[in-house]
Amino acid sequence: TFANLAFMWTSTASLGLIDVLSFKECSPNKICSTLKNSENPCLFREDECIVTVNGYYVEMLICTIIGTIWYFAVKNTLKKFQTMDSSHWLVNLNKTVTDNRE
C-alpha cells in the first residue's frame, strides 16, 4: 500500500546514506573511496582501508539536530493539542459544522 511505501523509503534512504557519510583512509594516508562505483586505491596496493568516521554517527548527529529544530519549531502547537479537551477529538456525524477557530 501507499502508506507502507511511505514509511519504507525513509529506512532505505537512511541505510544507503551510511556508506556515503562514512570516511575511510588507507593505512599510509591515502583516501579510500566511499562510493561503490569508484576505484578503491587500497585494493591495488593491498593496504588496509580504515574507517575514520563512521557514517552512522554522522547520520545520527544530523537527524538529532533536525529533530531538535523541528521540536522547538512546533513545541507550542504540540502543547496546545495536549491541553485540548477530549471532545475536540471526537467526530460527531449528526452535528452541524460550526467554525470554532480562536
Residue frames as qw, qx, qy, qz and C-alpha x, y, z in Angstrom:
[[0.000, 0.887, 0.461, 0.000, 0.00, 0.00, 0.00],
 [0.280, 0.784, -0.048, 0.551, 0.97, 3.63, -0.30],
 [0.498, -0.812, 0.181, -0.245, 1.31, 4.04, 3.48],
 [0.913, -0.258, 0.203, 0.243, 3.72, 1.12, 3.65],
 [0.682, 0.449, 0.098, 0.569, 5.87, 2.57, 0.87],
 [0.032, -0.892, 0.052, -0.449, 5.88, 5.97, 2.53],
 [0.645, -0.710, 0.272, -0.082, 7.40, 4.50, 5.68],
 [0.930, -0.041, 0.230, 0.283, 9.80, 2.12, 3.95],
 [0.583, 0.685, -0.018, 0.437, 11.68, 4.62, 1.76],
 [0.209, -0.901, 0.263, -0.276, 12.98, 6.52, 4.78],
 [0.777, -0.468, 0.415, 0.068, 14.71, 3.50, 6.28],
 [0.842, 0.330, 0.252, 0.344, 16.11, 2.51, 2.88],
 [0.311, 0.859, -0.069, 0.400, 17.44, 6.02, 2.30],
 [0.416, -0.826, 0.336, -0.176, 18.99, 6.27, 5.76],
 [0.870, -0.227, 0.392, 0.192, 20.75, 2.92, 5.38],
 [0.722, 0.541, 0.185, 0.390, 22.01, 3.95, 1.95],
 [0.078, 0.936, -0.134, 0.315, 23.42, 7.22, 3.29],
 [0.740, -0.623, 0.225, 0.119, 25.60, 5.47, 5.87],
 [0.811, 0.085, 0.274, 0.510, 28.18, 4.47, 3.22],
 [0.344, 0.758, 0.146, 0.535, 28.16, 7.94, 1.67],
 [0.297, -0.897, 0.101, -0.312, 28.66, 9.63, 5.06],
 [0.870, -0.398, 0.136, 0.258, 31.49, 7.28, 6.11],
 [0.252, 0.881, -0.400, -0.001, 35.08, 8.48, 5.70],
 [0.965, -0.134, 0.137, 0.179, 37.84, 5.93, 5.10],
 [0.097, 0.860, -0.490, -0.107, 41.61, 6.06, 4.75],
 [0.886, 0.227, -0.374, 0.154, 44.26, 3.60, 3.64],
 [0.775, -0.510, -0.137, 0.347, 46.94, 2.78, 6.17],
 [0.527, -0.123, 0.070, 0.838, 49.55, 5.14, 4.59],
 [0.061, 0.589, 0.241, -0.769, 47.06, 8.07, 4.49],
 [0.080, -0.046, -0.645, -0.759, 45.66, 7.56, 1.00],
 [0.508, 0.123, 0.317, -0.792, 41.95, 8.33, 0.88],
 [0.192, 0.182, 0.952, 0.153, 39.70, 5.37, 0.14],
 [0.287, -0.200, -0.419, -0.838, 36.54, 5.87, -1.82],
 [0.336, 0.125, 0.697, -0.620, 33.22, 5.87, -0.01],
 [0.683, 0.373, -0.054, -0.625, 31.27, 5.37, -3.24],
 [0.822, -0.016, 0.569, -0.014, 30.75, 1.86, -4.60],
 [0.750, 0.637, 0.170, 0.054, 31.34, 2.70, -8.28],
 [0.206, 0.892, -0.395, 0.078, 34.72, 4.37, -7.95],
 [0.801, 0.223, -0.495, 0.253, 38.01, 2.53, -7.70],
 [0.670, -0.742, 0.041, -0.005, 39.48, 1.87, -4.28],
 [0.345, 0.764, -0.513, 0.184, 43.22, 2.76, -4.12],
 [0.516, -0.509, 0.639, -0.258, 43.69, 0.44, -1.16],
 [0.936, 0.140, 0.295, -0.132, 42.84, -2.62, -3.25],
 [0.706, 0.658, -0.222, 0.136, 45.62, -2.03, -5.79],
 [0.175, 0.666, -0.597, 0.412, 48.30, -1.61, -3.15],
 [0.709, -0.231, -0.663, 0.063, 46.85, -4.24, -0.80],
 [0.046, 0.233, -0.493, 0.837, 46.65, -1.75, 2.05],
 [0.141, -0.484, -0.830, 0.240, 44.04, -1.91, 4.74],
 [0.121, -0.534, -0.265, -0.794, 41.17, 0.55, 4.46],
 [0.248, -0.274, -0.689, 0.623, 40.39, 2.04, 7.89],
 [0.143, -0.777, -0.493, -0.364, 37.09, 3.74, 8.69],
 [0.282, 0.119, -0.349, 0.885, 37.98, 7.05, 10.35],
 [0.358, 0.064, 0.287, -0.886, 34.44, 8.43, 10.68],
 [0.150, 0.283, 0.947, 0.039, 31.52, 6.03, 10.79],
 [0.163, -0.262, -0.427, -0.850, 28.59, 7.29, 8.73],
 [0.426, -0.555, -0.714, -0.034, 26.12, 6.02, 11.33],
 [0.376, -0.529, -0.376, 0.662, 27.29, 8.58, 13.86],
 [0.066, -0.074, 0.242, 0.965, 27.27, 11.39, 11.29],
 [0.298, -0.377, -0.656, -0.582, 23.72, 10.47, 10.30],
 [0.443, -0.589, -0.641, 0.212, 22.56, 10.29, 13.92],
 [0.273, -0.366, -0.162, 0.875, 24.04, 13.73, 14.59],
 [0.099, -0.086, -0.420, -0.898, 22.27, 15.20, 11.55],
 [0.404, -0.468, -0.710, -0.338, 18.95, 13.56, 12.48],
 [0.420, -0.527, -0.543, 0.501, 19.25, 14.72, 16.10],
 [0.129, -0.228, 0.016, 0.965, 19.86, 18.31, 15.01],
 [0.255, -0.216, -0.554, -0.763, 16.91, 18.22, 12.58],
 [0.458, -0.497, -0.735, -0.045, 14.67, 16.63, 15.23],
 [0.339, -0.448, -0.410, 0.718, 15.63, 19.22, 17.85],
 [0.032, 0.088, -0.205, -0.974, 14.95, 22.09, 15.45],
 [0.360, -0.330, -0.687, -0.539, 11.61, 20.52, 14.48],
 [0.420, -0.501, -0.704, 0.278, 10.61, 20.08, 18.14],
 [0.196, -0.426, -0.256, 0.845, 11.29, 23.69, 19.07],
 [0.113, -0.030, -0.427, -0.897, 9.54, 24.89, 15.90],
 [0.512, -0.336, -0.574, -0.543, 6.27, 23.06, 16.73],
 [0.260, -0.076, -0.786, 0.555, 6.51, 22.90, 20.54],
 [0.273, 0.115, 0.311, -0.903, 3.73, 25.43, 21.15],
 [0.641, 0.062, -0.417, -0.642, 1.39, 23.69, 18.73],
 [0.553, -0.030, -0.830, 0.071, 2.01, 20.35, 20.43],
 [0.072, -0.109, -0.665, 0.735, 1.31, 21.85, 23.86],
 [0.458, 0.087, -0.007, -0.885, -1.92, 23.35, 22.52],
 [0.672, 0.012, -0.632, -0.387, -3.02, 19.92, 21.28],
 [0.417, -0.050, -0.832, 0.362, -2.22, 18.33, 24.64],
 [0.087, 0.130, 0.510, -0.846, -4.33, 20.82, 26.57],
 [0.488, -0.061, -0.382, -0.783, -7.41, 20.33, 24.38],
 [0.654, -0.067, 0.544, -0.522, -10.38, 18.53, 25.86],
 [0.337, -0.018, 0.916, 0.217, -11.10, 15.04, 24.52],
 [0.473, 0.648, 0.527, -0.279, -14.35, 16.33, 23.00],
 [0.218, 0.771, -0.317, -0.507, -12.25, 18.20, 20.42],
 [0.042, -0.377, 0.874, 0.305, -11.01, 14.86, 19.10],
 [0.439, 0.287, 0.834, -0.169, -14.39, 13.12, 18.79],
 [0.124, 0.004, -0.571, -0.811, -16.24, 13.05, 15.48],
 [0.372, 0.410, 0.672, -0.491, -20.00, 13.58, 15.63],
 [0.168, 0.159, 0.712, 0.663, -21.58, 12.97, 12.25],
 [0.041, -0.714, -0.693, -0.092, -25.01, 14.26, 13.31],
 [0.235, -0.748, -0.186, 0.592, -23.78, 17.65, 14.49],
 [0.479, 0.845, 0.146, 0.188, -23.69, 20.57, 12.06],
 [0.683, 0.069, -0.073, 0.723, -20.31, 22.08, 11.40],
 [0.116, -0.985, -0.124, -0.002, -19.59, 25.40, 13.10],
 [0.550, 0.566, -0.275, 0.549, -16.47, 27.46, 12.88],
 [0.655, -0.742, -0.117, 0.076, -14.82, 27.44, 16.34],
 [0.675, 0.340, -0.169, 0.633, -11.49, 28.99, 15.43],
 [0.458, -0.772, -0.227, 0.378, -9.80, 31.08, 18.07]]
